[in-house]
């Protein structure tokens, strides 16, 4: 699966991703995810993108899967929910 979605020449999604990559003040993780998605859309495999960006291939696949299902919102950093320490005692 080389293409992440139905990006076309005039795709708003692709233009948004390209804009994020070029922003000077964009969040670094968002830019990294956008860059990976653009490389996937250009036809690179997930393993090639992982190799180029020094990331695990499963990370690339997860980002692609989230982007396909959630769209642009998936680019924002998701932190695991904080666990409250158990009240022992």
Z-matrix of the N, CA and C atoms (Angstrom, degrees):
N
C 1 1.452
C 2 1.525 1 107.64
N 3 1.298 2 118.08 1 101.88
C 4 1.450 3 120.04 2 -175.70
C 5 1.527 4 112.91 3 -92.29
N 6 1.316 5 117.50 4 -35.24
C 7 1.465 6 120.70 5 179.79
C 8 1.519 7 109.38 6 -90.89
N 9 1.334 8 116.18 7 140.25
C 10 1.459 9 118.54 8 -177.54
C 11 1.512 10 112.77 9 -83.86
N 12 1.297 11 117.06 10 -27.02
C 13 1.456 12 120.41 11 -179.79
C 14 1.514 13 108.64 12 -161.34
N 15 1.286 14 116.57 13 -157.09
C 16 1.446 15 121.56 14 -177.76
C 17 1.524 16 111.80 15 -92.85
N 18 1.321 17 118.05 16 40.52
C 19 1.458 18 119.53 17 178.15
C 20 1.516 19 108.52 18 -58.36
N 21 1.298 20 116.63 19 137.43
C 22 1.455 21 121.38 20 174.40
C 23 1.520 22 107.88 21 -126.28
N 24 1.303 23 116.28 22 178.41
C 25 1.470 24 120.43 23 -179.47
C 26 1.531 25 111.22 24 -55.37
N 27 1.311 26 117.73 25 -38.17
C 28 1.464 27 121.53 26 -175.77
C 29 1.528 28 112.20 27 -102.47
N 30 1.303 29 117.57 28 19.39
C 31 1.456 30 121.44 29 -175.28
C 32 1.524 31 112.34 30 -64.80
N 33 1.321 32 115.79 31 129.09
C 34 1.461 33 120.55 32 175.19
C 35 1.526 34 110.55 33 -65.45
N 36 1.329 35 116.77 34 -37.91
C 37 1.464 36 120.50 35 -179.55
C 38 1.525 37 110.70 36 -60.23
N 39 1.308 38 117.16 37 -46.29
C 40 1.462 39 120.13 38 -179.40
C 41 1.530 40 110.04 39 -64.61
N 42 1.319 41 117.91 40 -41.76
C 43 1.464 42 121.16 41 178.73
C 44 1.520 43 110.94 42 -62.33
N 45 1.319 44 116.95 43 -38.97
C 46 1.465 45 120.91 44 177.82
C 47 1.527 46 109.87 45 -63.76
N 48 1.337 47 116.88 46 -46.42
C 49 1.461 48 120.58 47 179.13
C 50 1.525 49 111.35 48 -61.54
N 51 1.326 50 116.97 49 -43.19
C 52 1.465 51 120.17 50 178.70
C 53 1.526 52 110.81 51 -63.33
N 54 1.324 53 117.30 52 -38.69
C 55 1.464 54 121.10 53 177.29
C 56 1.517 55 111.83 54 -63.28
N 57 1.336 56 116.68 55 -41.26
C 58 1.466 57 120.51 56 178.81
C 59 1.522 58 111.48 57 -63.19
N 60 1.315 59 117.05 58 -40.33
C 61 1.460 60 121.04 59 -179.27
C 62 1.524 61 110.89 60 -64.14
N 63 1.327 62 116.63 61 -31.22
C 64 1.474 63 120.87 62 -176.41
C 65 1.525 64 114.04 63 -89.94
N 66 1.327 65 118.38 64 -12.16
C 67 1.461 66 120.88 65 -178.75
C 68 1.517 67 111.14 66 -67.42
N 69 1.311 68 116.18 67 135.77
C 70 1.469 69 120.19 68 179.42
C 71 1.516 70 112.72 69 -74.39
N 72 1.319 71 117.41 70 -33.30
C 73 1.462 72 120.48 71 -174.39
C 74 1.524 73 113.16 72 -105.86
N 75 1.310 74 117.24 73 17.49
C 76 1.460 75 119.97 74 -179.82
C 77 1.525 76 110.53 75 -73.53
N 78 1.304 77 115.54 76 151.49
C 79 1.458 78 122.47 77 176.69
C 80 1.533 79 108.81 78 -60.68
N 81 1.318 80 116.79 79 132.50
C 82 1.461 81 121.81 80 -176.39
C 83 1.517 82 114.05 81 -58.46
N 84 1.334 83 117.76 82 -40.42
C 85 1.455 84 120.25 83 179.91
C 86 1.523 85 111.01 84 -68.36
N 87 1.331 86 116.71 85 -39.27
C 88 1.461 87 120.55 86 177.88
C 89 1.524 88 109.90 87 -61.77
N 90 1.323 89 116.26 88 -43.43
C 91 1.468 90 120.79 89 179.28
C 92 1.523 91 110.33 90 -63.67
N 93 1.316 92 116.52 91 -41.81
C 94 1.467 93 119.75 92 -179.78
C 95 1.521 94 111.37 93 -63.50
N 96 1.327 95 116.55 94 -42.54
C 97 1.468 96 120.09 95 177.92
C 98 1.524 97 110.98 96 -65.41
N 99 1.324 98 116.67 97 -43.63
C 100 1.468 99 120.37 98 178.86
C 101 1.519 100 110.41 99 -61.06
N 102 1.321 101 117.10 100 -42.20
C 103 1.459 102 121.28 101 179.50
C 104 1.530 103 110.51 102 -62.04
N 105 1.321 104 116.95 103 -44.19
C 106 1.465 105 120.55 104 178.45
C 107 1.524 106 111.14 105 -60.96
N 108 1.326 107 116.63 106 -42.77
C 109 1.464 108 120.62 107 -179.78
C 110 1.522 109 111.58 108 -65.67
N 111 1.315 110 117.02 109 -37.98
C 112 1.462 111 120.05 110 177.36
C 113 1.529 112 110.91 111 -65.55
N 114 1.319 113 116.92 112 -41.18
C 115 1.466 114 119.77 113 177.71
C 116 1.529 115 111.04 114 -63.31
N 117 1.323 116 116.74 115 -40.04
C 118 1.459 117 120.20 116 175.40
C 119 1.520 118 110.86 117 -61.53
N 120 1.315 119 115.94 118 -43.65
C 121 1.465 120 120.21 119 -179.88
C 122 1.533 121 111.71 120 -65.98
N 123 1.334 122 116.12 121 -27.84
C 124 1.461 123 120.16 122 176.89
C 125 1.518 124 112.13 123 -74.45
N 126 1.330 125 116.84 124 -7.12
C 127 1.452 126 120.17 125 175.68
C 128 1.511 127 115.23 126 109.56
N 129 1.327 128 117.70 127 0.67
C 130 1.461 129 119.57 128 177.59
C 131 1.524 130 109.54 129 -72.82
N 132 1.314 131 116.35 130 148.56
C 133 1.463 132 120.51 131 175.72
C 134 1.524 133 109.26 132 -76.89
N 135 1.329 134 115.65 133 160.74
C 136 1.461 135 120.12 134 178.20
C 137 1.526 136 111.03 135 -60.57
N 138 1.311 137 117.32 136 -37.44
C 139 1.468 138 119.18 137 179.45
C 140 1.525 139 111.53 138 -68.60
N 141 1.337 140 117.84 139 -36.48
C 142 1.466 141 120.39 140 176.83
C 143 1.525 142 111.24 141 -67.87
N 144 1.327 143 116.52 142 -41.33
C 145 1.463 144 120.02 143 178.34
C 146 1.526 145 109.84 144 -63.20
N 147 1.322 146 116.97 145 -43.70
C 148 1.454 147 120.70 146 177.72
C 149 1.524 148 111.81 147 -59.59
N 150 1.320 149 116.19 148 -41.80
C 151 1.461 150 120.59 149 179.80
C 152 1.526 151 111.04 150 -65.04
N 153 1.330 152 117.13 151 -43.25
C 154 1.467 153 122.02 152 -178.60
C 155 1.526 154 111.27 153 -67.01
N 156 1.321 155 116.46 154 -39.59
C 157 1.471 156 120.71 155 -176.16
C 158 1.536 157 113.18 156 -96.08
N 159 1.328 158 116.49 157 4.92
C 160 1.467 159 121.66 158 -179.92
C 161 1.525 160 112.02 159 58.07
N 162 1.324 161 115.15 160 47.16
C 163 1.457 162 122.06 161 179.01
C 164 1.524 163 109.38 162 -127.91
N 165 1.311 164 115.78 163 156.61
C 166 1.450 165 121.37 164 176.41
C 167 1.529 166 109.69 165 -69.07
N 168 1.317 167 116.84 166 141.22
C 169 1.462 168 121.05 167 -178.75
C 170 1.533 169 111.16 168 -60.12
N 171 1.325 170 117.44 169 -33.65
C 172 1.470 171 119.87 170 178.74
C 173 1.526 172 111.65 171 -66.00
N 174 1.316 173 117.34 172 -32.00
C 175 1.459 174 121.07 173 175.29
C 176 1.523 175 109.98 174 -64.11
N 177 1.316 176 116.65 175 -44.91
C 178 1.465 177 121.23 176 178.99
C 179 1.522 178 110.07 177 -62.16
N 180 1.312 179 117.04 178 -44.36
C 181 1.471 180 120.61 179 179.41
C 182 1.528 181 111.52 180 -63.40
N 183 1.333 182 116.40 181 -39.02
C 184 1.464 183 120.16 182 177.71
C 185 1.523 184 110.76 183 -63.89
N 186 1.343 185 117.26 184 -45.36
C 187 1.468 186 120.61 185 178.94
C 188 1.519 187 110.78 186 -61.10
N 189 1.348 188 116.99 187 -41.67
C 190 1.465 189 120.56 188 179.52
C 191 1.520 190 110.19 189 -63.46
N 192 1.322 191 116.65 190 -46.85
C 193 1.460 192 121.51 191 -178.98
C 194 1.525 193 111.22 192 -60.36
N 195 1.323 194 116.56 193 -45.24
C 196 1.469 195 120.29 194 179.00
C 197 1.518 196 111.63 195 -64.57
N 198 1.328 197 116.63 196 -39.51
C 199 1.460 198 118.92 197 -179.31
C 200 1.523 199 111.14 198 -66.17
N 201 1.319 200 116.64 199 -40.50
C 202 1.460 201 120.69 200 179.36
C 203 1.524 202 110.22 201 -63.67
N 204 1.329 203 117.64 202 -39.99
C 205 1.462 204 119.99 203 -176.98
C 206 1.526 205 113.97 204 -86.14
N 207 1.344 206 117.99 205 -33.21
C 208 1.461 207 120.67 206 -173.64
C 209 1.524 208 114.41 207 -111.11
N 210 1.327 209 117.71 208 -14.04
C 211 1.456 210 120.44 209 -178.64
C 212 1.519 211 112.56 210 73.61
N 213 1.313 212 115.78 211 -150.18
C 214 1.464 213 122.30 212 -173.88
C 215 1.539 214 113.15 213 -58.39
N 216 1.311 215 116.79 214 -31.17
C 217 1.463 216 120.31 215 -179.06
C 218 1.524 217 111.83 216 -59.99
N 219 1.314 218 117.45 217 -24.39
C 220 1.462 219 120.87 218 -178.66
C 221 1.525 220 112.82 219 -70.87
N 222 1.322 221 117.59 220 -14.01
C 223 1.459 222 120.53 221 -178.51
C 224 1.521 223 112.29 222 -74.82
N 225 1.320 224 117.11 223 -25.44
C 226 1.460 225 120.54 224 -178.62
C 227 1.512 226 109.96 225 -69.50
N 228 1.314 227 115.43 226 149.29
C 229 1.449 228 121.28 227 -177.29
C 230 1.518 229 110.48 228 -67.62
N 231 1.309 230 115.91 229 129.54
C 232 1.456 231 121.60 230 176.98
C 233 1.514 232 108.22 231 -109.84
N 234 1.306 233 115.12 232 118.91
C 235 1.459 234 120.25 233 178.37
C 236 1.521 235 108.99 234 -98.91
N 237 1.313 236 116.78 235 144.96
C 238 1.459 237 118.23 236 175.80
C 239 1.523 238 109.68 237 -61.93
N 240 1.302 239 116.07 238 147.11
C 241 1.465 240 118.46 239 -179.89
C 242 1.518 241 109.51 240 -63.70
N 243 1.324 242 114.69 241 140.70
C 244 1.475 243 120.16 242 -177.63
C 245 1.512 244 109.18 243 -72.21
N 246 1.287 245 114.82 244 137.84
C 247 1.465 246 120.05 245 176.21
C 248 1.513 247 109.05 246 -98.26
N 249 1.285 248 114.89 247 135.12
C 250 1.461 249 119.86 248 175.29
C 251 1.515 250 108.26 249 -79.80
N 252 1.316 251 116.81 250 138.47
C 253 1.470 252 117.79 251 176.78
C 254 1.517 253 109.53 252 -61.62
N 255 1.304 254 115.89 253 140.00
C 256 1.470 255 119.04 254 -179.81
C 257 1.522 256 109.37 255 -69.96
N 258 1.282 257 113.61 256 144.91
C 259 1.466 258 119.66 257 178.81
C 260 1.532 259 108.30 258 -84.59
N 261 1.284 260 114.85 259 91.94
C 262 1.467 261 118.85 260 179.80
C 263 1.525 262 108.48 261 -94.08
N 264 1.288 263 115.43 262 125.49
C 265 1.421 264 117.47 263 170.82
C 266 1.432 265 116.28 264 117.54
